[in-house]
């Protein structure tokens, strides 16, 4: 595995590949003695327990890539924050090694999709006859902001970052007892906790002093007869379906009535009534047709009619009254123009926080990460008030287009958080690129609202841990989360480098459960078996079925599908599906569902169990399902 970059994502990714997956890793970076993470990466290379080496080069050019062994490498990760630099390195690597798996960090998602298509077309052209499934997995473009956003949103909205995302559905691991496990209609039981007191290190039990730890993926029959107060970890859905109350509504359009004030509308209606009465009086006096009377009255109002010198006294009086009404109409027309212009200008600006807003989320910072978090909050229908110092910030245009209440101000100034309604809010997300600003905002917000749930972005791990412990001890009744975007994104990048469709990982105790999408075709442990037969307690469990036809199947189930709520059935097996929660994934499969070669399933597995399950796709020998050792 080759990792290019000297940032925190590169350092965490190299550590993840070497420690979790036991891979041989080469890091290409400018210097081991300086830069952003050079000394930390040097410490990895000096650890004799890890197989990590380094190549020092100013940029990942062809010479540096060849020195790192690009011809023999299985995967290459490009983690620089410069999209253009990553594109150049990806094109060089694809030319040198057409079969290498590329994982590219890019913020521009549109450009990323084009790049994926271009590089996959390149490998398909250079390696004739290559299996299309291998081409689909050969290039993956990820954004660290996109990858981290669901965890940050979940930490603010539901107080937990133990979540994964699958086809638009957010799932969380939640501590519950056996007696309360069915409270939120969970999808499954992930773990059975030891019969010891709970830990206070988060939502999921850590069991620091327990040798055995929790029982992962237990057989449901093993839960029978256990006391109701025995702890479990269950998997619950936290995303609303679009047809449920509270789902995100469309962006409201500006009503026509808001163009004019109430007094102006009343004046216009009154003047219109006067003109109508004058037209009716003219029709009565002249005995002409109603249309002719209205026409003459309008000419009199606009003062473009000839004087009625030869007319009757009543006709002359009506003409004078019409001219008088016309003098009142002119300033009203000016007022209409001015109010309309002011309304349009106000519509183009950012709306202020509404008075009395409550139970909302205050989002500090509309940079790269803040913009993605704002998108997710709006997709979930959560009310948001944003604070951004730079009026030309990356997410300001998004907030303006979505009519999100936003303050262009420095959060360190007096009264800014109060104007955002921090005292009545449910959570504060401090996501600026300045750790000091984030910490100052959180400390001040806690003084105003001691029970506020806060999630802050901090870059230094030791500093983040110290802040977390101090705030937890000072405000024991409130929830505090300090998160690093690179730490949240590294597992997804590592999973993509391993060539697996890894949706996410959730820590349970001192172990980790990995959620992945696995094709059934050719897997001797899945194909031709029912869901119940394929279940291996302690190793893996099938959670969902991808109901989309293979030719329309989404390559990345971890990406949010834009709020689409699919209800597609599965040909030949629709009667065995309970219901579809979101997108094309059907959950709560019947144990008797027979998996066929055209299926793709989402599994929860231990790392050891996932390795065995994926190895089943490479072995077509005798069926050893019941005798397969599990970790």
ZITA-V796105 format. One record per helix or strand. SS is the DSSP state (alpha for helix, beta for strand). FROM is the first residue (numbers start at 1). TO is the last residue. If there is no record, write none. Layout:
[[SS	FROM	TO] [SS	FROM	TO]]
This chain:
[[beta	2	4] [alpha	8	19] [beta	25	29] [alpha	38	46] [beta	52	56] [alpha	62	67] [beta	75	78] [alpha	83	96] [beta	101	105] [alpha	109	126] [alpha	132	136] [beta	139	142] [alpha	144	157] [beta	163	166] [beta	169	177] [alpha	178	180] [beta	188	192] [beta	215	216] [alpha	220	223] [beta	231	237] [alpha	256	259] [alpha	262	286] [alpha	290	301] [alpha	313	347] [beta	361	364] [alpha	368	379] [beta	384	388] [alpha	396	401] [beta	406	408] [alpha	416	419] [alpha	422	424] [beta	427	430] [alpha	435	448] [beta	453	457] [alpha	461	474] [beta	480	483] [alpha	485	497] [beta	501	508] [beta	511	519] [beta	530	530] [alpha	531	534] [beta	536	536] [beta	540	546] [alpha	550	552] [alpha	574	576] [beta	577	582] [beta	585	589] [beta	594	594] [beta	600	606] [alpha	607	615]]
